[in-house]
Amino acid sequence: MIGLVVDSNSQVPPELVERYDIEVVPLTVIVDGVEFLEGVDLDADRFYSAWSEGVAPDVGTSQPSPGAFVDAYARLVERGADEILSVHIAETMSGTLNSARIAAESVDVPVRLVDTRTASFGISCCAWAAAEAIYDGAGLEQAAAVAEQQADGLHTSFVVGVPALLDRSGRVDGIDVEREAVAGIPVLAMTGSDFFVLDTVVDFDAAIAVMVGDALAWPPSGDGLRIAIGTSDESSRPMSEALTAAFDGHPSVSELVQYRIGPSVGAHTGPGTAGLFVF
């Protein structure tokens, strides 16, 4: 049996965790100097509430320890796994994969690591594809290849609520998001781990139009496009609902999925962030 592991930056919805018996290793999220484990003692609602009444908390993230991965791998072995597929945030963005690599040396079953070269729900897209392949009878290397192939077919577009956080994260080299925001609403995109500005627009409706057009231009795989729409908090819900309405029933779209933009992503984007992955 192949066990499946992701890190919490994947923002993997509970229904996928349950469907494929996925182990989720939490990243640490720091809010005003206090450390929390994402999805364990800090959920999205509690995290975004730290911005209430105009307060801007000091936030950051750090990767899981190798010990956290050893524990996750051991739980899968106890449930019968004799091989493990461990699918994670881009190594260029986080030390998470290195922690998993160290942990893999301490367990008695083969562990195949996958660098998705992306972040957020993109990790879940790769793990989801691998899980379906495993269900259909794929072996460990076949499933890893499916995850890596999915990583090559991912694209995301989004609007951030607090541009300064993304600038501070160091993940958008060559783009001054805060400066772009002075001119309007920057609509950002990421293919692999490369960020770029799709457009800077004047209002909410124009941002929706840019994201929808960009997603529908993405080459479909299989029976059509899968679209995953992310919501951070209530202030971003109008945008995510408008995106959902734009794609619902569209002939190019085979499936719509909803996910929350949780603390380890929100620490770099802030409340008011919304966007989508297309795969």
Backbone as JSON, one array per atom type, in Angstrom:
{
  "sequence": "MIGLVVDSNSQVPPELVERYDIEVVPLTVIVDGVEFLEGVDLDADRFYSAWSEGVAPDVGTSQPSPGAFVDAYARLVERGADEILSVHIAETMSGTLNSARIAAESVDVPVRLVDTRTASFGISCCAWAAAEAIYDGAGLEQAAAVAEQQADGLHTSFVVGVPALLDRSGRVDGIDVEREAVAGIPVLAMTGSDFFVLDTVVDFDAAIAVMVGDALAWPPSGDGLRIAIGTSDESSRPMSEALTAAFDGHPSVSELVQYRIGPSVGAHTGPGTAGLFVF",
  "N": [[0.84, -1.2, 0.0], [0.52, 2.23, -0.8], [1.28, 5.04, 0.98], [0.24, 8.46, 1.42], [1.5, 11.73, 1.69], [1.29, 15.19, 2.44], [2.27, 18.63, 2.89], [1.0, 21.24, 5.07], [0.83, 23.63, 3.71], [-0.33, 23.06, 1.35], [-3.02, 23.49, 1.55], [-5.0, 21.58, 1.54], [-8.27, 20.36, 1.12], [-10.56, 19.08, 3.65], [-12.18, 16.99, 2.66], [-10.69, 15.77, 0.64], [-8.53, 14.83, 2.11], [-9.79, 12.9, 3.69], [-10.85, 11.21, 1.7], [-8.6, 10.1, 0.44], [-7.0, 9.25, 2.49], [-4.9, 10.92, 3.51], [-1.92, 12.04, 5.02], [-1.25, 15.02, 6.69], [1.26, 17.28, 7.17], [1.91, 19.76, 9.44], [2.86, 23.17, 8.79], [4.65, 25.66, 10.67], [3.19, 28.58, 11.89], [3.75, 31.9, 12.68], [2.45, 34.28, 14.78], [2.57, 37.46, 15.86], [4.83, 36.74, 17.4], [4.09, 34.35, 18.59], [4.0, 30.87, 18.23], [2.22, 28.66, 16.12], [0.67, 25.61, 15.01], [-0.26, 25.03, 11.78], [-3.59, 24.34, 10.96], [-3.85, 22.7, 13.13], [-3.73, 23.98, 15.76], [-4.33, 26.43, 14.8], [-6.57, 27.8, 12.69], [-7.98, 29.02, 9.55], [-9.94, 31.0, 10.07], [-9.36, 31.9, 12.69], [-6.79, 32.83, 12.28], [-7.08, 35.0, 10.4], [-8.63, 36.66, 11.92], [-6.86, 38.02, 13.46], [-6.34, 40.37, 12.21], [-8.34, 42.09, 12.91], [-10.22, 45.1, 13.54], [-8.49, 46.89, 12.3], [-5.92, 46.23, 13.06], [-2.63, 45.21, 12.32], [-1.01, 42.35, 12.42], [2.23, 40.95, 13.26], [3.48, 38.57, 11.18], [4.6, 35.29, 10.18], [6.23, 32.35, 8.79], [7.42, 28.96, 9.23], [9.2, 25.97, 8.28], [8.08, 22.52, 8.76], [9.5, 20.37, 11.31], [12.0, 17.77, 10.85], [11.26, 15.69, 12.56], [8.48, 15.89, 12.7], [7.75, 14.94, 10.22], [8.76, 12.32, 10.39], [7.0, 11.3, 12.31], [4.56, 11.44, 10.88], [5.08, 9.71, 8.73], [5.42, 7.35, 10.18], [2.85, 6.95, 11.19], [1.45, 6.32, 8.86], [2.72, 3.93, 8.15], [1.92, 2.36, 10.29], [-0.72, 2.11, 9.57], [-0.56, 0.41, 7.5], [0.98, 1.06, 5.25], [3.52, 0.34, 2.92], [5.1, 1.72, 1.27], [5.8, 5.16, 0.6], [4.57, 8.22, -0.65], [5.56, 11.48, -0.81], [4.6, 14.7, -1.01], [5.32, 18.01, -1.85], [5.65, 21.6, -1.06], [7.39, 23.94, -3.16], [10.92, 23.62, -3.22], [12.42, 25.87, -3.59], [10.98, 27.77, -2.26], [10.65, 27.08, 0.39], [11.95, 25.35, 3.29], [10.74, 22.96, 3.7], [10.75, 20.56, 2.12], [13.35, 19.69, 2.51], [13.33, 18.99, 5.2], [11.59, 16.82, 5.05], [13.2, 15.16, 3.52], [15.32, 14.55, 5.23], [13.89, 13.19, 7.19], [13.01, 10.98, 5.76], [15.17, 9.3, 5.71], [15.05, 8.03, 8.08], [13.1, 6.13, 8.3], [11.71, 2.85, 7.74], [10.63, 2.15, 5.31], [10.37, 2.63, 1.73], [10.54, 6.04, 0.72], [9.31, 8.31, -1.46], [10.06, 11.43, -2.62], [8.48, 14.41, -3.77], [9.04, 17.38, -5.37], [6.98, 19.89, -5.94], [7.34, 22.31, -7.13], [5.74, 24.45, -6.77], [3.18, 26.15, -4.86], [0.73, 26.39, -2.18], [-2.63, 25.53, -3.11], [-1.78, 24.3, -5.37], [-0.02, 22.26, -4.68], [-1.81, 20.4, -3.63], [-3.18, 19.8, -5.99], [-1.26, 18.29, -7.35], [-0.88, 16.14, -5.57], [-3.45, 15.1, -5.55], [-3.77, 14.19, -8.19], [-1.83, 12.18, -8.16], [-2.92, 10.51, -6.17], [-5.24, 9.6, -7.43], [-4.08, 8.15, -9.47], [-2.78, 6.14, -8.01], [-5.02, 4.88, -6.92], [-5.97, 3.78, -9.26], [-4.15, 1.82, -9.67], [-1.44, 2.44, -10.0], [2.1, 2.2, -9.43], [4.64, 3.22, -7.01], [6.69, 4.86, -8.27], [5.41, 5.46, -10.66], [3.2, 6.92, -9.73], [4.52, 9.09, -8.58], [5.62, 10.22, -10.86], [3.28, 11.02, -12.14], [2.42, 13.02, -10.37], [4.52, 14.86, -10.7], [4.25, 15.45, -13.38], [1.76, 16.68, -13.31], [2.48, 18.95, -11.93], [3.77, 20.35, -13.91], [1.63, 21.19, -15.38], [0.19, 23.22, -14.18], [-1.37, 26.29, -13.16], [-1.83, 29.49, -11.74], [-3.83, 32.31, -10.78], [-4.32, 35.4, -9.06], [-5.41, 37.78, -6.56], [-3.91, 39.78, -4.16], [-4.45, 40.59, -0.72], [-2.87, 42.13, 1.02], [-0.41, 43.68, -0.24], [2.21, 44.35, 0.64], [3.06, 42.25, 2.25], [3.56, 40.13, 0.47], [5.64, 41.22, -1.03], [7.55, 41.4, 1.0], [8.0, 38.72, 1.5], [9.84, 37.79, -0.3], [9.39, 36.17, -2.45], [8.68, 37.04, -4.92], [10.56, 38.0, -6.87], [11.76, 40.78, -8.64], [9.32, 41.97, -8.97], [7.48, 44.61, -7.75], [5.0, 44.53, -5.79], [3.54, 46.15, -4.09], [4.01, 48.68, -5.16], [2.82, 48.35, -7.67], [0.21, 48.19, -6.77], [-0.43, 50.78, -6.17], [-1.18, 51.89, -8.55], [-3.5, 50.59, -9.15], [-5.38, 47.55, -9.11], [-3.34, 44.92, -8.82], [-3.26, 42.02, -10.74], [-2.0, 38.99, -10.17], [0.04, 36.23, -11.27], [1.13, 32.8, -11.3], [3.21, 30.4, -12.62], [4.51, 27.29, -12.23], [7.1, 28.07, -10.11], [7.37, 30.68, -10.78], [6.57, 34.04, -10.64], [4.44, 36.58, -11.99], [3.02, 39.63, -13.29], [-0.19, 39.72, -14.43], [-1.96, 41.73, -15.17], [-2.73, 45.13, -14.35], [-5.45, 46.49, -12.94], [-8.49, 48.51, -12.79], [-10.71, 48.0, -11.22], [-12.81, 45.72, -9.3], [-14.48, 44.11, -11.0], [-13.02, 44.1, -13.38], [-10.72, 42.77, -12.56], [-11.74, 40.22, -12.05], [-12.51, 39.52, -14.66], [-10.01, 39.39, -15.94], [-8.78, 37.22, -14.57], [-10.56, 35.12, -15.13], [-10.49, 35.0, -17.95], [-7.78, 34.38, -18.32], [-7.6, 31.84, -17.08], [-9.36, 30.29, -18.64], [-7.99, 30.22, -20.99], [-6.03, 28.43, -20.56], [-4.47, 25.36, -21.46], [-6.53, 22.52, -21.6], [-6.56, 19.42, -19.71], [-7.23, 15.95, -20.01], [-10.68, 15.51, -19.55], [-11.4, 18.15, -19.49], [-11.04, 21.47, -18.07], [-10.05, 21.69, -14.69], [-10.97, 23.72, -12.04], [-9.89, 25.35, -9.19], [-10.98, 27.3, -6.57], [-10.0, 29.81, -4.41], [-10.58, 31.14, -1.15], [-9.84, 33.57, 1.24], [-10.84, 35.07, 3.57], [-13.84, 36.63, 4.9], [-13.82, 39.11, 3.62], [-12.79, 38.57, 1.15], [-14.63, 36.98, -0.02], [-16.71, 37.94, -1.83], [-15.26, 38.17, -4.26], [-14.36, 35.5, -4.72], [-16.81, 34.24, -4.94], [-17.81, 35.48, -7.23], [-15.99, 34.57, -9.11], [-16.58, 31.83, -9.01], [-19.2, 31.85, -9.99], [-18.7, 32.7, -12.59], [-17.42, 30.53, -13.76], [-19.1, 28.38, -13.34], [-20.89, 25.87, -14.89], [-19.67, 26.37, -17.3], [-18.7, 25.28, -20.54], [-16.03, 24.48, -20.92], [-15.1, 23.73, -18.49], [-14.61, 21.11, -16.32], [-14.75, 20.5, -13.63], [-15.34, 22.12, -10.53], [-13.75, 23.29, -7.64], [-13.58, 24.18, -4.21], [-11.5, 25.96, -1.9], [-9.93, 26.93, 1.21], [-7.81, 29.69, 1.75], [-5.35, 29.35, 3.74], [-3.49, 29.87, 6.89], [-0.58, 29.56, 6.38], [-0.26, 30.41, 3.79], [-1.69, 32.79, 3.81], [-0.1, 34.3, 5.5], [1.68, 35.46, 3.83], [0.17, 36.88, 2.09], [-2.15, 38.01, 3.17], [-5.41, 39.1, 4.56], [-8.34, 39.35, 2.44], [-7.41, 38.23, 0.16], [-7.85, 36.45, -2.86], [-8.29, 33.91, -5.34], [-7.37, 31.57, -7.97], [-6.64, 28.21, -9.02], [-5.8, 26.53, -11.98], [-6.06, 23.5, -13.68]],
  "CA": [[0.0, 0.0, 0.0], [1.25, 3.49, -0.87], [0.76, 6.12, 1.81], [0.38, 9.78, 0.78], [1.78, 12.81, 2.63], [1.48, 16.55, 1.95], [2.42, 19.61, 3.96], [-0.24, 22.02, 5.22], [0.77, 24.72, 2.74], [-1.17, 22.57, 0.26], [-4.41, 23.93, 1.75], [-5.81, 20.45, 1.09], [-9.57, 20.34, 1.79], [-10.78, 17.87, 4.46], [-12.79, 15.89, 1.92], [-9.63, 15.04, -0.05], [-7.78, 14.12, 3.15], [-10.55, 11.72, 4.06], [-11.03, 10.31, 0.56], [-7.36, 9.4, 0.08], [-6.27, 8.93, 3.73], [-3.67, 11.69, 3.4], [-1.3, 12.64, 6.2], [-0.9, 16.42, 6.46], [2.27, 17.72, 8.13], [1.67, 21.21, 9.56], [3.88, 24.21, 8.92], [4.5, 26.56, 11.81], [2.83, 29.96, 11.57], [4.06, 32.76, 13.83], [1.61, 35.49, 14.84], [3.04, 38.3, 16.97], [5.81, 36.04, 18.21], [3.55, 33.09, 19.12], [4.02, 29.83, 17.21], [1.06, 27.79, 16.0], [0.72, 24.6, 13.95], [-1.36, 25.26, 10.84], [-4.58, 23.28, 10.89], [-3.92, 21.98, 14.41], [-4.21, 24.95, 16.74], [-4.61, 27.69, 14.13], [-7.27, 27.65, 11.42], [-8.03, 30.25, 8.76], [-10.75, 32.03, 10.72], [-8.63, 32.47, 13.82], [-5.64, 33.57, 11.76], [-7.47, 36.28, 9.81], [-9.2, 37.53, 12.97], [-5.78, 38.83, 14.03], [-6.37, 41.67, 11.53], [-9.57, 42.8, 13.27], [-10.16, 46.49, 14.01], [-7.38, 47.62, 11.69], [-4.62, 45.8, 13.59], [-1.83, 44.42, 11.39], [-0.08, 41.56, 13.23], [3.5, 40.51, 12.69], [3.24, 37.16, 10.85], [5.64, 34.6, 9.44], [6.08, 30.9, 8.72], [8.63, 28.14, 9.17], [8.92, 24.62, 7.83], [7.99, 21.5, 9.8], [10.74, 19.71, 11.68], [12.09, 16.39, 10.38], [10.52, 14.82, 13.46], [7.06, 15.9, 12.34], [7.6, 14.03, 9.09], [8.95, 10.95, 10.88], [5.75, 10.89, 12.95], [3.55, 11.22, 9.84], [5.43, 8.48, 8.02], [5.17, 6.22, 11.09], [1.39, 6.71, 11.26], [1.06, 5.62, 7.64], [3.22, 2.56, 8.26], [1.02, 1.67, 11.22], [-1.98, 1.83, 8.86], [-0.33, -0.6, 6.48], [1.77, 1.52, 4.1], [4.87, -0.19, 2.76], [5.77, 2.73, 0.47], [5.22, 6.48, 0.89], [4.75, 9.31, -1.59], [5.55, 12.69, 0.01], [4.43, 15.72, -2.06], [5.53, 19.22, -1.05], [5.88, 22.96, -1.54], [8.65, 24.11, -3.89], [12.12, 23.76, -2.39], [12.89, 27.26, -3.72], [10.14, 28.62, -1.43], [10.56, 26.61, 1.78], [12.81, 24.25, 3.69], [9.9, 21.82, 4.03], [11.19, 19.35, 1.44], [14.59, 19.22, 3.13], [12.93, 18.3, 6.43], [11.06, 15.52, 4.64], [14.32, 14.36, 3.02], [16.02, 14.06, 6.41], [13.02, 12.22, 7.84], [12.91, 9.77, 4.94], [16.3, 8.43, 6.02], [14.85, 7.43, 9.4], [11.99, 5.17, 8.29], [12.1, 1.56, 7.18], [9.97, 1.89, 4.03], [10.78, 3.63, 0.73], [9.83, 7.32, 0.67], [9.6, 9.05, -2.71], [9.76, 12.84, -2.44], [8.14, 15.17, -4.97], [9.07, 18.84, -5.32], [5.95, 20.33, -6.88], [7.78, 23.57, -7.73], [4.66, 25.41, -6.63], [2.75, 26.34, -3.47], [-0.7, 26.48, -1.93], [-3.44, 24.42, -3.6], [-1.05, 23.6, -6.42], [0.5, 21.02, -4.09], [-2.95, 19.48, -3.59], [-3.45, 19.34, -7.36], [-0.3, 17.22, -7.66], [-1.19, 14.98, -4.72], [-4.74, 14.58, -6.01], [-3.51, 13.41, -9.41], [-1.11, 10.98, -7.75], [-3.85, 9.64, -5.44], [-6.11, 8.94, -8.42], [-3.25, 7.15, -10.16], [-2.61, 5.02, -7.08], [-6.31, 4.18, -6.88], [-6.1, 3.03, -10.51], [-3.18, 0.73, -9.7], [-0.07, 2.88, -10.25], [3.12, 1.99, -8.42], [5.19, 4.43, -6.39], [7.36, 5.73, -9.24], [4.39, 5.94, -11.61], [2.41, 7.95, -9.06], [5.38, 10.26, -8.45], [5.71, 10.82, -12.2], [2.01, 11.7, -12.38], [2.45, 14.26, -9.58], [5.46, 15.79, -11.32], [3.65, 15.89, -14.64], [0.72, 17.64, -12.95], [3.15, 20.21, -11.57], [4.07, 21.07, -15.15], [0.39, 21.64, -16.0], [-0.53, 24.06, -13.22], [-1.28, 27.74, -13.3], [-2.69, 30.19, -10.78], [-3.92, 33.77, -10.81], [-4.85, 35.8, -7.76], [-5.28, 39.16, -6.07], [-3.51, 39.73, -2.76], [-5.08, 41.61, 0.12], [-1.84, 42.99, 1.63], [0.73, 43.53, -1.14], [3.51, 44.46, 1.31], [3.45, 40.94, 2.76], [4.13, 39.35, -0.62], [6.94, 41.82, -1.31], [8.46, 41.06, 2.1], [8.28, 37.29, 1.5], [10.97, 37.5, -1.18], [9.03, 35.15, -3.43], [8.28, 37.66, -6.18], [11.72, 38.76, -7.33], [11.57, 41.59, -9.83], [7.98, 42.58, -8.97], [7.13, 45.42, -6.58], [3.54, 44.42, -5.78], [2.99, 47.33, -3.43], [4.05, 49.78, -6.12], [1.77, 48.06, -8.64], [-1.09, 48.44, -6.15], [-0.69, 52.22, -6.18], [-1.81, 52.2, -9.83], [-4.77, 49.88, -9.29], [-5.41, 46.21, -8.52], [-2.5, 44.01, -9.6], [-3.66, 40.61, -10.84], [-0.75, 38.25, -10.25], [-0.05, 34.85, -11.73], [2.3, 31.97, -11.04], [3.34, 29.13, -13.33], [5.63, 26.75, -11.49], [7.41, 28.99, -9.0], [7.63, 31.98, -11.39], [5.49, 35.01, -10.5], [4.42, 37.71, -12.91], [1.8, 40.44, -13.25], [-1.05, 39.56, -15.61], [-2.48, 43.06, -15.52], [-3.11, 45.98, -13.22], [-6.77, 46.94, -13.39], [-9.03, 49.6, -11.98], [-11.78, 47.63, -10.3], [-13.11, 44.32, -8.99], [-15.0, 43.4, -12.17], [-11.93, 43.93, -14.34], [-9.84, 41.72, -12.02], [-12.44, 38.95, -12.31], [-12.44, 39.25, -16.1], [-8.64, 38.99, -16.27], [-8.52, 35.88, -14.05], [-11.38, 34.16, -15.86], [-9.93, 34.86, -19.29], [-6.49, 33.71, -18.21], [-7.83, 30.43, -16.77], [-10.0, 29.6, -19.77], [-7.0, 30.07, -22.06], [-5.07, 27.38, -20.19], [-4.81, 24.13, -22.19], [-7.16, 21.51, -20.73], [-6.06, 18.05, -19.7], [-8.33, 15.02, -19.77], [-12.02, 15.86, -20.02], [-11.62, 19.59, -19.42], [-10.32, 22.19, -17.02], [-10.46, 21.73, -13.29], [-10.72, 25.04, -11.46], [-9.98, 25.42, -7.74], [-11.15, 28.71, -6.21], [-9.59, 30.01, -3.02], [-11.11, 32.25, -0.37], [-9.1, 33.74, 2.49], [-11.72, 35.47, 4.66], [-15.1, 37.19, 4.41], [-13.6, 40.25, 2.73], [-12.46, 38.07, -0.2], [-15.69, 36.09, -0.49], [-17.38, 38.42, -3.05], [-14.46, 37.85, -5.44], [-14.39, 34.06, -4.97], [-18.16, 33.9, -5.4], [-17.93, 35.94, -8.61], [-15.21, 33.62, -9.91], [-17.36, 30.6, -9.08], [-20.33, 32.08, -10.9], [-18.21, 32.82, -13.97], [-17.02, 29.21, -14.27], [-20.13, 27.37, -13.13], [-21.6, 25.5, -16.1], [-18.93, 26.68, -18.53], [-18.42, 24.02, -21.23], [-14.62, 24.1, -20.85], [-14.76, 23.39, -17.1], [-15.15, 19.8, -15.94], [-14.96, 20.4, -12.18], [-15.04, 23.28, -9.68], [-13.4, 22.92, -6.27], [-13.38, 25.33, -3.33], [-10.56, 25.74, -0.8], [-9.58, 28.1, 1.99], [-6.43, 30.16, 1.75], [-5.09, 29.28, 5.17], [-2.46, 30.71, 7.51], [0.79, 29.56, 5.83], [-0.31, 31.23, 2.58], [-2.16, 34.11, 4.22], [0.99, 35.05, 6.13], [2.4, 36.15, 2.75], [-0.77, 37.57, 1.2], [-3.06, 38.78, 3.99], [-6.85, 39.01, 4.32], [-8.76, 39.98, 1.19], [-6.79, 37.52, -0.97], [-8.69, 35.45, -3.55], [-7.71, 33.51, -6.61], [-7.74, 30.25, -8.51], [-5.71, 27.32, -9.72], [-6.39, 25.83, -13.12], [-5.25, 22.31, -13.93]],
  "C": [[0.87, 1.25, 0.0], [0.56, 4.52, 0.0], [1.08, 7.47, 1.17], [0.5, 10.86, 1.85], [1.87, 14.13, 1.87], [1.8, 17.43, 3.15], [1.2, 20.53, 3.96], [-0.3, 23.23, 4.31], [-0.06, 24.35, 1.53], [-2.61, 23.05, 0.36], [-5.4, 22.82, 1.35], [-7.14, 20.42, 1.84], [-9.79, 19.03, 2.56], [-11.35, 16.71, 3.67], [-11.75, 15.1, 1.13], [-8.77, 14.25, 0.93], [-8.48, 12.81, 3.5], [-10.63, 10.72, 2.9], [-9.79, 9.47, 0.29], [-6.48, 9.08, 1.28], [-4.9, 9.61, 3.74], [-3.2, 12.15, 4.78], [-0.87, 14.06, 5.85], [0.06, 16.88, 7.56], [2.2, 19.24, 8.24], [2.93, 22.05, 9.53], [3.62, 24.99, 10.2], [4.19, 27.96, 11.3], [3.03, 30.79, 12.82], [3.22, 34.02, 13.73], [2.01, 36.27, 16.08], [3.91, 37.52, 17.95], [5.35, 34.71, 18.79], [3.47, 32.07, 17.99], [2.77, 28.95, 17.28], [1.34, 26.75, 14.91], [-0.51, 24.78, 13.06], [-2.3, 24.05, 10.79], [-4.72, 22.47, 12.14], [-4.45, 22.9, 15.49], [-4.37, 26.34, 16.13], [-5.28, 27.4, 12.8], [-7.37, 29.0, 10.73], [-8.8, 31.35, 9.48], [-10.01, 32.7, 11.87], [-7.45, 33.3, 13.32], [-6.06, 34.94, 11.24], [-8.11, 37.22, 10.83], [-8.14, 38.39, 13.63], [-5.69, 40.2, 13.37], [-7.59, 42.49, 11.92], [-9.26, 44.21, 13.79], [-8.91, 47.21, 13.52], [-6.01, 47.23, 12.19], [-3.91, 44.96, 12.53], [-0.8, 43.63, 12.19], [1.23, 41.31, 12.51], [3.38, 39.01, 12.44], [4.41, 36.59, 10.05], [5.39, 33.1, 9.48], [7.45, 30.23, 8.85], [8.25, 26.71, 8.85], [8.74, 23.66, 9.0], [9.36, 20.93, 10.13], [10.81, 18.34, 11.02], [11.3, 15.42, 11.25], [9.04, 14.77, 13.16], [6.8, 14.98, 11.16], [7.79, 12.57, 9.51], [7.66, 10.44, 11.51], [4.67, 10.6, 11.91], [3.82, 9.93, 9.08], [5.12, 7.24, 8.88], [3.67, 5.91, 11.19], [0.91, 5.96, 10.02], [1.52, 4.16, 7.67], [2.33, 1.74, 9.19], [-0.31, 1.31, 10.56], [-1.78, 0.89, 7.67], [0.49, -0.18, 5.29], [3.13, 0.84, 4.09], [5.7, 0.64, 1.79], [5.06, 4.05, 0.74], [5.57, 7.46, -0.21], [4.54, 10.61, -0.83], [5.66, 13.89, -0.93], [4.41, 17.1, -1.41], [5.75, 20.51, -1.84], [7.27, 23.06, -2.18], [9.83, 24.32, -2.95], [12.69, 25.17, -2.49], [12.11, 28.21, -2.82], [10.22, 28.28, 0.05], [11.57, 25.51, 2.03], [12.05, 22.98, 4.0], [10.4, 20.53, 3.4], [12.48, 18.81, 2.05], [14.29, 18.5, 4.44], [12.39, 16.9, 6.11], [12.19, 14.6, 4.18], [15.1, 13.75, 4.21], [15.2, 12.96, 7.09], [12.97, 10.9, 7.08], [14.04, 8.79, 5.22], [16.1, 7.66, 7.32], [13.71, 6.43, 9.45], [12.39, 3.94, 7.48], [11.39, 1.2, 5.89], [10.45, 2.94, 3.02], [9.9, 4.87, 0.78], [10.27, 8.04, -0.59], [9.14, 10.48, -2.51], [9.45, 13.5, -3.79], [8.2, 16.66, -4.65], [8.09, 19.34, -6.38], [6.33, 21.6, -7.63], [6.68, 24.62, -7.71], [4.29, 25.5, -5.15], [1.24, 26.32, -3.41], [-1.44, 25.3, -2.56], [-2.79, 23.7, -4.78], [-0.46, 22.29, -5.94], [-0.62, 19.98, -4.05], [-3.3, 18.95, -4.98], [-2.54, 18.18, -7.72], [-0.6, 15.97, -6.85], [-2.48, 14.31, -5.15], [-4.56, 13.7, -7.25], [-2.8, 12.1, -9.07], [-2.03, 10.0, -7.04], [-4.77, 8.91, -6.4], [-5.33, 7.87, -9.18], [-3.03, 5.92, -9.28], [-3.89, 4.2, -7.0], [-6.51, 3.31, -8.12], [-5.02, 1.97, -10.68], [-1.74, 1.13, -9.96], [0.84, 2.5, -9.1], [3.69, 3.31, -7.94], [5.83, 5.37, -7.42], [6.38, 6.28, -10.28], [3.59, 7.09, -11.0], [3.22, 9.23, -8.9], [5.5, 10.99, -9.79], [4.44, 11.57, -12.55], [1.97, 13.03, -11.63], [3.37, 15.29, -10.23], [4.94, 16.3, -12.66], [2.55, 16.92, -14.37], [1.33, 18.99, -12.59], [3.47, 21.04, -12.8], [2.83, 21.65, -15.81], [-0.46, 22.52, -15.11], [-0.34, 25.54, -13.51], [-2.22, 28.37, -12.28], [-2.71, 31.68, -11.06], [-4.65, 34.21, -9.55], [-4.67, 37.3, -7.52], [-4.94, 39.08, -4.59], [-4.14, 40.87, -1.98], [-4.09, 42.59, 0.71], [-0.56, 42.85, 0.8], [2.09, 43.57, -0.45], [3.99, 43.13, 1.85], [4.11, 40.09, 1.67], [5.5, 39.9, -1.02], [7.96, 41.38, -0.26], [8.86, 39.59, 2.07], [9.49, 36.92, 0.65], [10.66, 36.5, -2.27], [8.67, 35.73, -4.8], [9.4, 38.57, -6.68], [11.4, 39.51, -8.62], [10.2, 42.25, -9.93], [7.8, 43.34, -7.66], [5.61, 45.47, -6.52], [2.91, 45.65, -5.14], [2.98, 48.53, -4.36], [2.98, 49.59, -7.19], [0.39, 48.42, -8.08], [-1.43, 49.92, -6.07], [-1.46, 52.6, -7.44], [-3.17, 51.54, -10.01], [-4.72, 48.55, -8.56], [-4.51, 45.31, -9.36], [-3.06, 42.59, -9.57], [-2.39, 39.82, -11.13], [-0.99, 36.84, -10.76], [1.24, 34.13, -11.37], [2.17, 30.7, -11.86], [4.61, 28.5, -12.81], [5.88, 27.63, -10.28], [7.71, 30.4, -9.51], [6.41, 32.89, -11.3], [5.6, 36.07, -11.59], [3.08, 38.43, -12.77], [1.03, 40.22, -14.55], [-1.51, 40.92, -16.11], [-2.68, 43.83, -14.24], [-4.37, 46.72, -13.65], [-7.36, 47.93, -12.39], [-10.1, 49.17, -11.0], [-11.94, 46.11, -10.2], [-13.55, 43.56, -10.23], [-13.9, 43.14, -13.2], [-10.96, 42.84, -13.87], [-10.44, 40.34, -12.26], [-12.29, 38.56, -13.79], [-11.04, 38.78, -16.5], [-8.38, 37.56, -15.8], [-9.3, 34.82, -14.81], [-10.81, 33.92, -17.25], [-8.61, 34.11, -19.29], [-6.68, 32.21, -17.97], [-8.4, 29.68, -17.97], [-9.06, 29.44, -20.96], [-5.99, 28.97, -21.78], [-5.44, 26.08, -20.9], [-5.38, 23.06, -21.26], [-6.44, 20.17, -20.8], [-7.24, 17.13, -19.42], [-9.62, 15.53, -20.36], [-12.3, 17.36, -20.0], [-10.84, 20.21, -18.28], [-10.92, 21.91, -15.65], [-10.07, 23.1, -12.75], [-10.9, 24.93, -9.95], [-9.98, 26.89, -7.33], [-10.89, 28.88, -4.72], [-10.16, 31.28, -2.41], [-10.3, 32.36, 0.91], [-10.06, 33.99, 3.65], [-12.97, 36.11, 4.05], [-14.89, 38.36, 3.45], [-13.26, 39.81, 1.31], [-13.6, 37.26, -0.8], [-16.43, 36.64, -1.73], [-16.59, 38.09, -4.33], [-14.5, 36.35, -5.74], [-15.76, 33.62, -5.45], [-18.36, 34.33, -6.86], [-17.14, 35.03, -9.55], [-15.99, 32.31, -10.08], [-18.51, 30.74, -10.07], [-19.88, 32.13, -12.35], [-17.87, 31.46, -14.58], [-18.12, 28.17, -14.2], [-20.91, 27.11, -14.42], [-20.87, 25.8, -17.39], [-18.53, 25.39, -19.23], [-16.96, 23.57, -21.18], [-14.21, 23.57, -19.48], [-15.43, 22.08, -16.71], [-15.44, 19.7, -14.46], [-14.55, 21.71, -11.51], [-14.81, 22.8, -8.26], [-13.19, 24.2, -5.47], [-12.34, 24.98, -2.26], [-10.35, 27.05, -0.05], [-8.11, 28.43, 1.84], [-6.05, 30.33, 3.22], [-3.87, 30.06, 5.62], [-1.09, 30.72, 6.83], [0.87, 30.27, 4.49], [-0.69, 32.66, 2.96], [-1.09, 34.95, 4.89], [1.79, 35.84, 5.11], [1.49, 36.94, 1.82], [-1.81, 38.4, 1.95], [-4.53, 38.53, 3.71], [-7.21, 39.76, 3.04], [-8.17, 39.32, -0.03], [-7.78, 36.51, -1.55], [-8.01, 35.11, -4.86], [-8.11, 32.13, -7.02], [-6.52, 29.52, -9.0], [-6.46, 26.67, -10.86], [-5.46, 24.68, -13.46], [-6.07, 21.28, -14.7]]
}
